[in-house]
């Protein structure tokens, strides 16, 4: 293990609880951030007896739920406007808003459950949840256990990896970078094809 990794590991052990809470909170925003790696690292620390695993899972779940609530209540700030902005920024098709609304008509409250594990659904659909009849009590009943399962899964993965988490996370990082690069190329190639094909609608 390199000196840098050793220093980072020691720092994380010392500040595990605060880092887990912030990392989970930021990760739930759907911006590129290695929050799940932090949770896995905390799980490895817990396996070594350095931190309490129940407290790690509890703080991670709390961080996730805070941001998830922001997505849910964002609808009161103009869910449709936020969704249209997101659709434009991601070069989505003109029927992006309509397709998102259709999710609720087809799947109902299950959209909340799926959204905890799929960032695109969380960002697109949750701000419209209240407009489609998803009451807060229903949102909470689905989101709370989903947040707990999501957090416990990543912490548990780190627990199982134990001392090997650093090597595993380093390998996963490079694999993720490669997949993200290929995915980005495929995405923009697909968007370009849709815009340039004969008869394509202008967005």
Residue pairs with C-beta under 8 A, 6 or more apart in sequence:
1 9
1 166
5 166
9 41
9 166
12 19
12 38
12 41
12 42
12 45
13 45
13 50
13 51
16 42
16 45
16 50
16 51
16 56
17 51
17 55
17 56
17 59
19 38
19 42
20 38
20 39
20 42
20 56
20 59
20 60
20 63
21 59
21 60
21 62
21 63
22 63
23 33
23 34
23 35
23 38
23 39
23 60
23 63
24 35
24 38
24 39
24 59
24 60
24 61
24 62
24 63
24 64
24 151
25 63
25 64
25 66
25 67
26 33
26 35
26 67
27 33
27 34
27 35
27 36
27 64
28 35
28 63
28 64
28 66
28 67
28 68
28 71
28 122
29 67
30 119
30 120
30 122
30 123
34 173
36 154
37 169
37 172
37 173
39 56
39 60
39 151
39 154
39 155
39 158
40 154
40 155
40 157
40 158
40 161
40 165
40 168
40 169
41 158
41 165
41 166
41 169
42 51
42 56
42 60
42 155
42 158
43 53
43 56
43 154
43 155
43 156
43 157
43 158
43 159
43 160
43 161
43 165
44 158
44 159
44 161
44 162
44 163
44 165
45 51
45 56
45 158
46 52
46 53
46 56
46 155
46 158
46 159
47 53
47 158
47 159
47 160
47 162
48 162
48 163
53 155
53 159
56 155
57 148
57 151
57 152
57 155
60 151
60 154
60 155
61 144
61 147
61 148
61 151
61 152
64 116
64 147
64 150
64 151
65 143
65 144
65 147
68 116
68 122
68 126
68 143
68 147
71 115
71 122
71 123
71 126
71 127
72 126
72 127
72 129
72 130
72 136
72 139
72 143
73 130
74 82
74 126
74 127
75 126
75 127
75 128
75 129
75 130
75 131
76 130
79 127
79 128
79 130
79 131
80 97
80 128
80 131
82 127
83 96
83 97
83 100
83 124
83 127
83 128
84 96
84 97
86 92
86 123
86 124
87 93
87 96
87 97
91 188
91 191
91 203
92 203
93 99
93 194
93 201
93 203
94 201
94 203
96 124
100 124
100 125
100 128
101 128
101 132
103 111
103 121
103 125
104 111
104 125
104 128
104 129
104 132
104 133
104 134
105 132
107 114
108 134
109 134
109 138
109 139
109 142
110 142
111 121
111 125
111 126
111 129
111 134
112 126
112 129
112 134
112 138
112 139
112 142
112 143
112 146
113 142
113 143
113 146
114 121
115 121
115 122
115 125
115 126
116 122
116 143
116 146
116 147
116 150
117 146
117 150
129 139
130 136
158 165
161 168
194 200
195 202
195 203
